[in-house]
Protein backbone atom coordinates (compact mmCIF):
# COMPACT_ATOMS: atom_id res chain seq x y z
CA UNK A 1 0.00 0.00 0.00
CA UNK A 2 1.45 3.36 -1.01
CA UNK A 3 1.73 6.36 1.29
CA UNK A 4 -0.78 8.19 -0.89
CA UNK A 5 -3.26 5.32 -0.50
CA UNK A 6 -2.77 5.28 3.28
CA UNK A 7 -3.39 9.02 3.38
CA UNK A 8 -6.57 8.54 1.38
CA UNK A 9 -7.88 5.88 3.76
CA UNK A 10 -7.84 8.23 6.73
CA UNK A 11 -11.39 8.85 5.52
CA UNK A 12 -13.19 5.52 5.85
CA UNK A 13 -16.99 5.93 5.56
CA UNK A 14 -17.42 2.29 6.55
CA UNK A 15 -16.42 3.14 10.13
CA UNK A 16 -19.86 4.55 10.88
CA UNK A 17 -21.63 1.64 9.16
CA UNK A 18 -19.91 -1.02 11.26
CA UNK A 19 -22.58 -1.65 13.94
CA UNK A 20 -26.31 -0.96 14.43
CA UNK A 21 -25.45 1.55 17.15
CA UNK A 22 -23.12 3.53 14.91
CA UNK A 23 -25.54 3.42 12.00
CA UNK A 24 -28.28 4.72 14.26
CA UNK A 25 -26.15 7.64 15.43
CA UNK A 26 -25.58 8.96 11.89
CA UNK A 27 -28.98 8.08 10.37
CA UNK A 28 -30.31 11.08 8.43
CA UNK A 29 -33.97 10.11 8.08
CA UNK A 30 -36.30 8.46 10.56
CA UNK A 31 -39.78 6.98 10.31
CA UNK A 32 -42.21 7.20 13.21
CA UNK A 33 -45.70 5.88 13.83
CA UNK A 34 -46.83 9.51 14.03
CA UNK A 35 -45.97 9.84 10.32
CA UNK A 36 -48.76 7.43 9.34
CA UNK A 37 -52.36 7.96 8.23
CA UNK A 38 -54.38 4.78 7.71
CA UNK A 39 -56.93 4.76 4.85
CA UNK A 40 -59.97 2.69 5.84
CA UNK A 41 -62.80 1.55 3.56
CA UNK A 42 -66.27 1.51 5.12
CA UNK A 43 -69.47 -0.14 3.94
CA UNK A 44 -73.04 -0.64 5.14
CA UNK A 45 -73.99 -3.48 7.47
CA UNK A 46 -72.94 -4.80 10.85
CA UNK A 47 -70.10 -7.07 11.85
CA UNK A 48 -68.68 -7.11 8.32
CA UNK A 49 -65.05 -7.43 7.26
CA UNK A 50 -65.18 -7.95 3.50
CA UNK A 51 -61.80 -8.73 1.87
CA UNK A 52 -60.88 -6.73 -1.23
CA UNK A 53 -59.48 -9.12 -3.82
CA UNK A 54 -57.30 -6.53 -5.55
CA UNK A 55 -55.76 -5.44 -2.23
CA UNK A 56 -54.74 -8.56 -0.30
CA UNK A 57 -54.90 -7.96 3.43
CA UNK A 58 -57.29 -4.99 3.13
CA UNK A 59 -61.04 -5.22 3.82
CA UNK A 60 -64.14 -3.08 3.66
CA UNK A 61 -65.44 -2.62 7.20
CA UNK A 62 -68.91 -1.96 8.53
CA UNK A 63 -69.10 1.04 10.83
CA UNK A 64 -68.87 -1.04 14.01
CA UNK A 65 -65.75 -2.75 12.68
CA UNK A 66 -64.31 0.62 11.64
CA UNK A 67 -64.71 1.76 15.24
CA UNK A 68 -62.78 -1.32 16.37
CA UNK A 69 -60.09 -0.49 13.79
CA UNK A 70 -59.89 3.07 15.13
CA UNK A 71 -59.39 1.78 18.68
CA UNK A 72 -56.61 -0.51 17.46
CA UNK A 73 -54.99 2.35 15.53
CA UNK A 74 -55.06 4.61 18.57
CA UNK A 75 -53.52 1.86 20.71
CA UNK A 76 -50.74 1.55 18.12
CA UNK A 77 -50.11 5.29 18.18
CA UNK A 78 -51.40 5.96 14.65
CA UNK A 79 -52.64 9.57 14.78
CA UNK A 80 -55.24 9.57 12.00
CA UNK A 81 -57.57 7.52 9.82
CA UNK A 82 -58.88 8.51 6.39
CA UNK A 83 -62.35 7.17 5.53
CA UNK A 84 -63.52 6.03 2.09
CA UNK A 85 -67.07 4.73 1.56
CA UNK A 86 -68.08 1.80 -0.61
CA UNK A 87 -71.39 2.51 -2.35
CA UNK A 88 -73.33 0.00 -4.42
CA UNK A 89 -74.31 0.92 -7.97
CA UNK A 90 -78.02 1.01 -7.14
CA UNK A 91 -77.40 3.75 -4.57
CA UNK A 92 -75.57 6.05 -6.99
CA UNK A 93 -77.20 8.89 -8.91
CA UNK A 94 -76.12 11.43 -11.52
CA UNK A 95 -76.80 14.31 -9.11
CA UNK A 96 -74.79 12.65 -6.30
CA UNK A 97 -77.07 13.98 -3.56
CA UNK A 98 -76.02 11.22 -1.13
CA UNK A 99 -72.60 12.89 -0.94
CA UNK A 100 -73.92 15.59 1.42
CA UNK A 101 -76.56 13.55 3.25
CA UNK A 102 -75.83 14.01 6.99
CA UNK A 103 -76.60 10.32 7.52
CA UNK A 104 -74.57 8.88 4.67
CA UNK A 105 -72.07 6.13 5.38
CA UNK A 106 -69.04 8.39 5.80
CA UNK A 107 -70.79 10.77 8.16
CA UNK A 108 -72.14 7.93 10.30
CA UNK A 109 -68.64 6.48 10.50
CA UNK A 110 -67.14 9.86 11.47
CA UNK A 111 -69.62 10.28 14.33
CA UNK A 112 -69.18 6.73 15.57
CA UNK A 113 -65.38 6.88 15.55
CA UNK A 114 -65.18 10.31 17.19
CA UNK A 115 -67.63 9.20 19.88
CA UNK A 116 -65.66 6.04 20.67
CA UNK A 117 -62.07 7.17 20.03
CA UNK A 118 -62.08 10.98 20.31
CA UNK A 119 -58.30 11.24 20.44
CA UNK A 120 -57.79 9.93 16.90
CA UNK A 121 -58.02 12.39 14.02
CA UNK A 122 -60.54 11.52 11.33
CA UNK A 123 -59.80 12.60 7.77
CA UNK A 124 -62.35 12.36 5.00
CA UNK A 125 -62.42 12.24 1.23
CA UNK A 126 -64.20 14.99 -0.70
CA UNK A 127 -65.03 13.83 -4.22
CA UNK A 128 -68.25 12.64 -5.82
CA UNK A 129 -67.03 9.35 -7.30
CA UNK A 130 -68.40 7.10 -4.50
CA UNK A 131 -71.89 8.52 -5.12
CA UNK A 132 -71.79 9.18 -8.86
CA UNK A 133 -73.59 6.93 -11.32
CA UNK A 134 -70.89 7.92 -13.82
CA UNK A 135 -67.99 7.10 -11.49
CA UNK A 136 -66.41 10.54 -11.85
CA UNK A 137 -65.20 12.90 -9.13
CA UNK A 138 -67.49 15.60 -10.54
CA UNK A 139 -71.01 15.97 -11.89
CA UNK A 140 -71.32 14.97 -15.55
CA UNK A 141 -73.44 16.96 -18.01
CA UNK A 142 -73.60 15.80 -21.64
CA UNK A 143 -70.36 13.87 -21.21
CA UNK A 144 -68.50 16.81 -19.63
CA UNK A 145 -67.37 16.95 -16.00
CA UNK A 146 -68.70 20.39 -15.03
CA UNK A 147 -66.52 22.39 -12.68
CA UNK A 148 -68.57 25.04 -10.90
CA UNK A 149 -71.66 22.92 -10.28
CA UNK A 150 -69.37 20.26 -8.86
CA UNK A 151 -67.66 22.76 -6.55
CA UNK A 152 -71.04 23.78 -5.12
CA UNK A 153 -71.77 20.10 -4.40
CA UNK A 154 -68.34 19.59 -2.83
CA UNK A 155 -68.93 22.53 -0.50
CA UNK A 156 -72.14 20.91 0.74
CA UNK A 157 -70.30 17.61 1.13
CA UNK A 158 -67.48 19.23 3.10
CA UNK A 159 -69.87 21.04 5.44
CA UNK A 160 -71.74 17.82 6.17
CA UNK A 161 -68.46 16.10 7.05
CA UNK A 162 -67.34 18.98 9.26
CA UNK A 163 -70.66 18.95 11.08
CA UNK A 164 -70.28 15.19 11.63
CA UNK A 165 -66.98 15.86 13.42
CA UNK A 166 -64.25 15.42 10.81
CA UNK A 167 -60.88 16.87 11.79
CA UNK A 168 -59.35 17.02 8.31
CA UNK A 169 -61.12 17.38 4.98
CA UNK A 170 -59.34 15.86 1.98
CA UNK A 171 -60.61 17.32 -1.31
CA UNK A 172 -59.39 14.80 -3.91
CA UNK A 173 -61.53 15.90 -6.86
CA UNK A 174 -59.11 18.36 -8.56
CA UNK A 175 -61.84 20.81 -9.56
CA UNK A 176 -60.71 24.41 -10.00
CA UNK A 177 -61.49 26.71 -7.07
CA UNK A 178 -62.78 24.11 -4.67
CA UNK A 179 -60.30 24.80 -1.85
CA UNK A 180 -61.24 28.48 -1.60
CA UNK A 181 -64.95 27.67 -1.76
CA UNK A 182 -64.70 25.00 0.94
CA UNK A 183 -62.52 27.19 3.18
CA UNK A 184 -64.95 30.12 2.88
CA UNK A 185 -67.89 27.84 3.73
CA UNK A 186 -66.11 26.38 6.76
CA UNK A 187 -65.31 29.84 8.07
CA UNK A 188 -68.84 31.15 7.57
CA UNK A 189 -70.48 28.10 9.20
CA UNK A 190 -68.41 28.02 12.39
CA UNK A 191 -65.91 25.34 11.35
CA UNK A 192 -62.78 27.47 11.21
CA UNK A 193 -60.77 24.84 13.14
CA UNK A 194 -61.34 22.10 10.55
CA UNK A 195 -58.15 21.55 8.54
CA UNK A 196 -57.91 20.98 4.80
CA UNK A 197 -55.36 18.57 3.37
CA UNK A 198 -55.72 19.22 -0.34
CA UNK A 199 -54.93 16.57 -2.91
CA UNK A 200 -53.22 19.39 -4.79
CA UNK A 201 -50.90 17.32 -6.99
CA UNK A 202 -53.11 14.40 -7.95
CA UNK A 203 -51.97 12.80 -11.16
CA UNK A 204 -54.02 10.92 -13.76
CA UNK A 205 -52.40 7.65 -12.77
CA UNK A 206 -52.92 3.99 -13.63
CA UNK A 207 -51.97 3.11 -10.04
CA UNK A 208 -55.50 3.79 -8.74
CA UNK A 209 -57.13 0.66 -10.16
CA UNK A 210 -57.51 -1.43 -6.97
CA UNK A 211 -58.91 1.58 -5.08
CA UNK A 212 -61.67 2.03 -7.65
CA UNK A 213 -62.63 -1.59 -7.08
CA UNK A 214 -62.56 -1.03 -3.32
CA UNK A 215 -65.08 1.86 -3.45
CA UNK A 216 -67.19 0.32 -6.20
CA UNK A 217 -66.31 2.93 -8.82
CA UNK A 218 -64.66 0.74 -11.47
CA UNK A 219 -67.89 -0.55 -12.98
CA UNK A 220 -69.44 2.92 -12.90
CA UNK A 221 -66.59 4.90 -14.46
CA UNK A 222 -67.29 6.09 -17.99
CA UNK A 223 -64.19 7.36 -19.77
CA UNK A 224 -61.14 8.60 -17.87
CA UNK A 225 -60.19 11.42 -15.52
CA UNK A 226 -57.64 13.14 -17.73
CA UNK A 227 -59.59 16.41 -17.98
CA UNK A 228 -59.20 17.16 -14.26
CA UNK A 229 -56.26 15.16 -12.91
CA UNK A 230 -52.69 16.22 -13.74
CA UNK A 231 -50.77 14.72 -16.66
CA UNK A 232 -48.03 12.49 -15.15
CA UNK A 233 -45.51 14.26 -17.40
CA UNK A 234 -46.08 17.67 -15.78
CA UNK A 235 -43.94 18.74 -12.86
CA UNK A 236 -44.33 22.53 -13.11
CA UNK A 237 -48.11 22.25 -13.35
CA UNK A 238 -48.14 20.25 -10.12
CA UNK A 239 -46.21 23.01 -8.37
CA UNK A 240 -48.64 25.61 -9.68
CA UNK A 241 -51.55 23.60 -8.28
CA UNK A 242 -49.83 23.46 -4.88
CA UNK A 243 -49.33 27.23 -4.90
CA UNK A 244 -52.95 27.82 -5.89
CA UNK A 245 -54.39 25.61 -3.16
CA UNK A 246 -52.19 27.14 -0.47
CA UNK A 247 -53.31 30.58 -1.58
CA UNK A 248 -56.94 29.45 -1.31
CA UNK A 249 -56.57 28.22 2.27
CA UNK A 250 -55.19 24.66 2.28
CA UNK A 251 -53.38 23.82 5.52
CA UNK A 252 -51.57 20.78 4.16
CA UNK A 253 -50.97 19.43 0.66
CA UNK A 254 -50.70 15.97 -0.82
CA UNK A 255 -48.93 14.34 -3.73
CA UNK A 256 -50.73 11.32 -5.19
CA UNK A 257 -49.57 8.70 -6.14
CA UNK A 258 -46.44 8.56 -4.06
CA UNK A 259 -43.67 6.17 -5.01
CA UNK A 260 -43.46 7.17 -8.69
CA UNK A 261 -43.67 10.87 -7.74
CA UNK A 262 -41.03 11.26 -5.01
CA UNK A 263 -39.36 13.97 -7.09
CA UNK A 264 -42.57 16.00 -6.82
CA UNK A 265 -42.67 15.47 -3.05
CA UNK A 266 -39.15 16.84 -2.71
CA UNK A 267 -39.83 19.84 -4.90
CA UNK A 268 -43.04 20.69 -3.05
CA UNK A 269 -41.33 20.60 0.34
CA UNK A 270 -38.28 22.52 -0.89
CA UNK A 271 -40.34 25.14 -2.75
CA UNK A 272 -43.06 25.81 -0.20
CA UNK A 273 -41.89 24.54 3.20
CA UNK A 274 -45.44 23.49 4.13
CA UNK A 275 -46.77 20.24 5.60
CA UNK A 276 -46.44 17.81 2.69
CA UNK A 277 -47.97 14.35 2.51
CA UNK A 278 -47.99 11.55 -0.02
CA UNK A 279 -50.46 8.76 -0.63
CA UNK A 280 -48.97 5.30 -1.14
CA UNK A 281 -51.90 4.34 -3.32
CA UNK A 282 -53.68 1.06 -3.85
CA UNK A 283 -51.64 0.00 -6.87
CA UNK A 284 -48.39 0.65 -5.04
CA UNK A 285 -49.63 -1.33 -2.06
CA UNK A 286 -50.85 -4.18 -4.28
CA UNK A 287 -47.50 -4.44 -6.09
CA UNK A 288 -45.50 -4.77 -2.88
CA UNK A 289 -47.97 -6.98 -1.02
CA UNK A 290 -48.65 -9.19 -4.04
CA UNK A 291 -44.94 -9.76 -4.64
CA UNK A 292 -44.37 -10.45 -0.94
CA UNK A 293 -47.19 -13.00 -0.83
CA UNK A 294 -45.64 -14.76 -3.82
CA UNK A 295 -42.30 -14.94 -2.02
CA UNK A 296 -40.58 -12.61 -4.47
CA UNK A 297 -39.82 -9.88 -1.92
CA UNK A 298 -39.32 -9.64 1.83
CA UNK A 299 -42.62 -7.95 2.63
CA UNK A 300 -41.70 -6.22 5.89
CA UNK A 301 -38.38 -4.94 4.59
CA UNK A 302 -39.72 -3.49 1.32
CA UNK A 303 -42.69 -1.99 3.18
CA UNK A 304 -40.47 -0.14 5.63
CA UNK A 305 -37.99 0.87 2.93
CA UNK A 306 -40.79 2.31 0.80
CA UNK A 307 -42.20 4.31 3.73
CA UNK A 308 -38.76 5.63 4.67
CA UNK A 309 -38.34 6.83 1.06
CA UNK A 310 -41.30 9.19 1.50
CA UNK A 311 -39.68 10.73 4.58
CA UNK A 312 -36.32 11.01 2.83
CA UNK A 313 -38.07 12.80 -0.04
CA UNK A 314 -39.30 15.42 2.43
CA UNK A 315 -42.80 14.25 3.36
CA UNK A 316 -44.20 14.97 6.80
CA UNK A 317 -46.39 11.89 6.58
CA UNK A 318 -47.78 9.11 4.45
CA UNK A 319 -51.25 7.73 3.82
CA UNK A 320 -50.63 4.00 3.60
CA UNK A 321 -52.61 0.78 3.88
CA UNK A 322 -49.54 -0.65 5.62
CA UNK A 323 -50.04 1.67 8.62
CA UNK A 324 -51.01 -0.90 11.31
CA UNK A 325 -48.34 -3.37 10.23
CA UNK A 326 -45.67 -0.66 10.06
CA UNK A 327 -46.74 0.66 13.46
CA UNK A 328 -46.24 -2.76 15.04
CA UNK A 329 -42.77 -3.07 13.55
CA UNK A 330 -41.83 0.42 14.69
CA UNK A 331 -42.95 -0.47 18.21
CA UNK A 332 -40.52 -3.39 18.18
KEVEXMI-75826 format. One record per residue (C-alpha): residue number from 1; residue in one letter; chain; x, y, z. Coordinates in steps of 0.25 Angstrom, whole numbers, plus 5000, padded with zeros to 4 digits. Example, Ala and Ser with C-alpha at 12.3 -4.5 7.8 and 13.67 -1.06 7.14 Angstrom:
<rs>
R num residu chaine   c1   c2   c3
R   1      A      A 5049 4982 5031
R   2      S      A 5055 4996 5029
</rs>
This chain:
<rs>
R num residu chaine   c1   c2   c3
R   1      X      A 5000 5000 5000
R   2      X      A 5006 5013 4996
R   3      X      A 5007 5025 5005
R   4      X      A 4997 5033 4996
R   5      X      A 4987 5021 4998
R   6      X      A 4989 5021 5013
R   7      X      A 4986 5036 5014
R   8      X      A 4974 5034 5006
R   9      X      A 4968 5024 5015
R  10      X      A 4969 5033 5027
R  11      X      A 4954 5035 5022
R  12      X      A 4947 5022 5023
R  13      X      A 4932 5024 5022
R  14      X      A 4930 5009 5026
R  15      X      A 4934 5013 5041
R  16      X      A 4921 5018 5044
R  17      X      A 4913 5007 5037
R  18      X      A 4920 4996 5045
R  19      X      A 4910 4993 5056
R  20      X      A 4895 4996 5058
R  21      X      A 4898 5006 5069
R  22      X      A 4908 5014 5060
R  23      X      A 4898 5014 5048
R  24      X      A 4887 5019 5057
R  25      X      A 4895 5031 5062
R  26      X      A 4898 5036 5048
R  27      X      A 4884 5032 5041
R  28      X      A 4879 5044 5034
R  29      X      A 4864 5040 5032
R  30      X      A 4855 5034 5042
R  31      X      A 4841 5028 5041
R  32      X      A 4831 5029 5053
R  33      X      A 4817 5024 5055
R  34      X      A 4813 5038 5056
R  35      X      A 4816 5039 5041
R  36      X      A 4805 5030 5037
R  37      X      A 4791 5032 5033
R  38      X      A 4782 5019 5031
R  39      X      A 4772 5019 5019
R  40      X      A 4760 5011 5023
R  41      X      A 4749 5006 5014
R  42      X      A 4735 5006 5020
R  43      X      A 4722 4999 5016
R  44      X      A 4708 4997 5021
R  45      X      A 4704 4986 5030
R  46      X      A 4708 4981 5043
R  47      X      A 4720 4972 5047
R  48      X      A 4725 4972 5033
R  49      X      A 4740 4970 5029
R  50      X      A 4739 4968 5014
R  51      X      A 4753 4965 5007
R  52      X      A 4756 4973 4995
R  53      X      A 4762 4964 4985
R  54      X      A 4771 4974 4978
R  55      X      A 4777 4978 4991
R  56      X      A 4781 4966 4999
R  57      X      A 4780 4968 5014
R  58      X      A 4771 4980 5013
R  59      X      A 4756 4979 5015
R  60      X      A 4743 4988 5015
R  61      X      A 4738 4990 5029
R  62      X      A 4724 4992 5034
R  63      X      A 4724 5004 5043
R  64      X      A 4725 4996 5056
R  65      X      A 4737 4989 5051
R  66      X      A 4743 5002 5047
R  67      X      A 4741 5007 5061
R  68      X      A 4749 4995 5065
R  69      X      A 4760 4998 5055
R  70      X      A 4760 5012 5061
R  71      X      A 4762 5007 5075
R  72      X      A 4774 4998 5070
R  73      X      A 4780 5009 5062
R  74      X      A 4780 5018 5074
R  75      X      A 4786 5007 5083
R  76      X      A 4797 5006 5072
R  77      X      A 4800 5021 5073
R  78      X      A 4794 5024 5059
R  79      X      A 4789 5038 5059
R  80      X      A 4779 5038 5048
R  81      X      A 4770 5030 5039
R  82      X      A 4764 5034 5026
R  83      X      A 4751 5029 5022
R  84      X      A 4746 5024 5008
R  85      X      A 4732 5019 5006
R  86      X      A 4728 5007 4998
R  87      X      A 4714 5010 4991
R  88      X      A 4707 5000 4982
R  89      X      A 4703 5004 4968
R  90      X      A 4688 5004 4971
R  91      X      A 4690 5015 4982
R  92      X      A 4698 5024 4972
R  93      X      A 4691 5036 4964
R  94      X      A 4696 5046 4954
R  95      X      A 4693 5057 4964
R  96      X      A 4701 5051 4975
R  97      X      A 4692 5056 4986
R  98      X      A 4696 5045 4995
R  99      X      A 4710 5052 4996
R 100      X      A 4704 5062 5006
R 101      X      A 4694 5054 5013
R 102      X      A 4697 5056 5028
R 103      X      A 4694 5041 5030
R 104      X      A 4702 5036 5019
R 105      X      A 4712 5025 5022
R 106      X      A 4724 5034 5023
R 107      X      A 4717 5043 5033
R 108      X      A 4711 5032 5041
R 109      X      A 4725 5026 5042
R 110      X      A 4731 5039 5046
R 111      X      A 4722 5041 5057
R 112      X      A 4723 5027 5062
R 113      X      A 4738 5028 5062
R 114      X      A 4739 5041 5069
R 115      X      A 4729 5037 5080
R 116      X      A 4737 5024 5083
R 117      X      A 4752 5029 5080
R 118      X      A 4752 5044 5081
R 119      X      A 4767 5045 5082
R 120      X      A 4769 5040 5068
R 121      X      A 4768 5050 5056
R 122      X      A 4758 5046 5045
R 123      X      A 4761 5050 5031
R 124      X      A 4751 5049 5020
R 125      X      A 4750 5049 5005
R 126      X      A 4743 5060 4997
R 127      X      A 4740 5055 4983
R 128      X      A 4727 5051 4977
R 129      X      A 4732 5037 4971
R 130      X      A 4726 5028 4982
R 131      X      A 4712 5034 4980
R 132      X      A 4713 5037 4965
R 133      X      A 4706 5028 4955
R 134      X      A 4716 5032 4945
R 135      X      A 4728 5028 4954
R 136      X      A 4734 5042 4953
R 137      X      A 4739 5052 4963
R 138      X      A 4730 5062 4958
R 139      X      A 4716 5064 4952
R 140      X      A 4715 5060 4938
R 141      X      A 4706 5068 4928
R 142      X      A 4706 5063 4913
R 143      X      A 4719 5055 4915
R 144      X      A 4726 5067 4921
R 145      X      A 4731 5068 4936
R 146      X      A 4725 5082 4940
R 147      X      A 4734 5090 4949
R 148      X      A 4726 5100 4956
R 149      X      A 4713 5092 4959
R 150      X      A 4723 5081 4965
R 151      X      A 4729 5091 4974
R 152      X      A 4716 5095 4980
R 153      X      A 4713 5080 4982
R 154      X      A 4727 5078 4989
R 155      X      A 4724 5090 4998
R 156      X      A 4711 5084 5003
R 157      X      A 4719 5070 5005
R 158      X      A 4730 5077 5012
R 159      X      A 4721 5084 5022
R 160      X      A 4713 5071 5025
R 161      X      A 4726 5064 5028
R 162      X      A 4731 5076 5037
R 163      X      A 4717 5076 5044
R 164      X      A 4719 5061 5047
R 165      X      A 4732 5063 5054
R 166      X      A 4743 5062 5043
R 167      X      A 4756 5067 5047
R 168      X      A 4763 5068 5033
R 169      X      A 4756 5070 5020
R 170      X      A 4763 5063 5008
R 171      X      A 4758 5069 4995
R 172      X      A 4762 5059 4984
R 173      X      A 4754 5064 4973
R 174      X      A 4764 5073 4966
R 175      X      A 4753 5083 4962
R 176      X      A 4757 5098 4960
R 177      X      A 4754 5107 4972
R 178      X      A 4749 5096 4981
R 179      X      A 4759 5099 4993
R 180      X      A 4755 5114 4994
R 181      X      A 4740 5111 4993
R 182      X      A 4741 5100 5004
R 183      X      A 4750 5109 5013
R 184      X      A 4740 5120 5012
R 185      X      A 4728 5111 5015
R 186      X      A 4736 5106 5027
R 187      X      A 4739 5119 5032
R 188      X      A 4725 5125 5030
R 189      X      A 4718 5112 5037
R 190      X      A 4726 5112 5050
R 191      X      A 4736 5101 5045
R 192      X      A 4749 5110 5045
R 193      X      A 4757 5099 5053
R 194      X      A 4755 5088 5042
R 195      X      A 4767 5086 5034
R 196      X      A 4768 5084 5019
R 197      X      A 4779 5074 5013
R 198      X      A 4777 5077 4999
R 199      X      A 4780 5066 4988
R 200      X      A 4787 5078 4981
R 201      X      A 4796 5069 4972
R 202      X      A 4788 5058 4968
R 203      X      A 4792 5051 4955
R 204      X      A 4784 5044 4945
R 205      X      A 4790 5031 4949
R 206      X      A 4788 5016 4945
R 207      X      A 4792 5012 4960
R 208      X      A 4778 5015 4965
R 209      X      A 4771 5003 4959
R 210      X      A 4770 4994 4972
R 211      X      A 4764 5006 4980
R 212      X      A 4753 5008 4969
R 213      X      A 4749 4994 4972
R 214      X      A 4750 4996 4987
R 215      X      A 4740 5007 4986
R 216      X      A 4731 5001 4975
R 217      X      A 4735 5012 4965
R 218      X      A 4741 5003 4954
R 219      X      A 4728 4998 4948
R 220      X      A 4722 5012 4948
R 221      X      A 4734 5020 4942
R 222      X      A 4731 5024 4928
R 223      X      A 4743 5029 4921
R 224      X      A 4755 5034 4929
R 225      X      A 4759 5046 4938
R 226      X      A 4769 5053 4929
R 227      X      A 4762 5066 4928
R 228      X      A 4763 5069 4943
R 229      X      A 4775 5061 4948
R 230      X      A 4789 5065 4945
R 231      X      A 4797 5059 4933
R 232      X      A 4808 5050 4939
R 233      X      A 4818 5057 4930
R 234      X      A 4816 5071 4937
R 235      X      A 4824 5075 4949
R 236      X      A 4823 5090 4948
R 237      X      A 4808 5089 4947
R 238      X      A 4807 5081 4960
R 239      X      A 4815 5092 4967
R 240      X      A 4805 5102 4961
R 241      X      A 4794 5094 4967
R 242      X      A 4801 5094 4980
R 243      X      A 4803 5109 4980
R 244      X      A 4788 5111 4976
R 245      X      A 4782 5102 4987
R 246      X      A 4791 5109 4998
R 247      X      A 4787 5122 4994
R 248      X      A 4772 5118 4995
R 249      X      A 4774 5113 5009
R 250      X      A 4779 5099 5009
R 251      X      A 4786 5095 5022
R 252      X      A 4794 5083 5017
R 253      X      A 4796 5078 5003
R 254      X      A 4797 5064 4997
R 255      X      A 4804 5057 4985
R 256      X      A 4797 5045 4979
R 257      X      A 4802 5035 4975
R 258      X      A 4814 5034 4984
R 259      X      A 4825 5025 4980
R 260      X      A 4826 5029 4965
R 261      X      A 4825 5043 4969
R 262      X      A 4836 5045 4980
R 263      X      A 4843 5056 4972
R 264      X      A 4830 5064 4973
R 265      X      A 4829 5062 4988
R 266      X      A 4843 5067 4989
R 267      X      A 4841 5079 4980
R 268      X      A 4828 5083 4988
R 269      X      A 4835 5082 5001
R 270      X      A 4847 5090 4996
R 271      X      A 4839 5101 4989
R 272      X      A 4828 5103 4999
R 273      X      A 4832 5098 5013
R 274      X      A 4818 5094 5017
R 275      X      A 4813 5081 5022
R 276      X      A 4814 5071 5011
R 277      X      A 4808 5057 5010
R 278      X      A 4808 5046 5000
R 279      X      A 4798 5035 4997
R 280      X      A 4804 5021 4995
R 281      X      A 4792 5017 4987
R 282      X      A 4785 5004 4985
R 283      X      A 4793 5000 4973
R 284      X      A 4806 5003 4980
R 285      X      A 4801 4995 4992
R 286      X      A 4797 4983 4983
R 287      X      A 4810 4982 4976
R 288      X      A 4818 4981 4988
R 289      X      A 4808 4972 4996
R 290      X      A 4805 4963 4984
R 291      X      A 4820 4961 4981
R 292      X      A 4823 4958 4996
R 293      X      A 4811 4948 4997
R 294      X      A 4817 4941 4985
R 295      X      A 4831 4940 4992
R 296      X      A 4838 4950 4982
R 297      X      A 4841 4960 4992
R 298      X      A 4843 4961 5007
R 299      X      A 4830 4968 5011
R 300      X      A 4833 4975 5024
R 301      X      A 4846 4980 5018
R 302      X      A 4841 4986 5005
R 303      X      A 4829 4992 5013
R 304      X      A 4838 4999 5023
R 305      X      A 4848 5003 5012
R 306      X      A 4837 5009 5003
R 307      X      A 4831 5017 5015
R 308      X      A 4845 5023 5019
R 309      X      A 4847 5027 5004
R 310      X      A 4835 5037 5006
R 311      X      A 4841 5043 5018
R 312      X      A 4855 5044 5011
R 313      X      A 4848 5051 5000
R 314      X      A 4843 5062 5010
R 315      X      A 4829 5057 5013
R 316      X      A 4823 5060 5027
R 317      X      A 4814 5048 5026
R 318      X      A 4809 5036 5018
R 319      X      A 4795 5031 5015
R 320      X      A 4797 5016 5014
R 321      X      A 4790 5003 5016
R 322      X      A 4802 4997 5022
R 323      X      A 4800 5007 5034
R 324      X      A 4796 4996 5045
R 325      X      A 4807 4987 5041
R 326      X      A 4817 4997 5040
R 327      X      A 4813 5003 5054
R 328      X      A 4815 4989 5060
R 329      X      A 4829 4988 5054
R 330      X      A 4833 5002 5059
R 331      X      A 4828 4998 5073
R 332      X      A 4838 4986 5073
</rs>
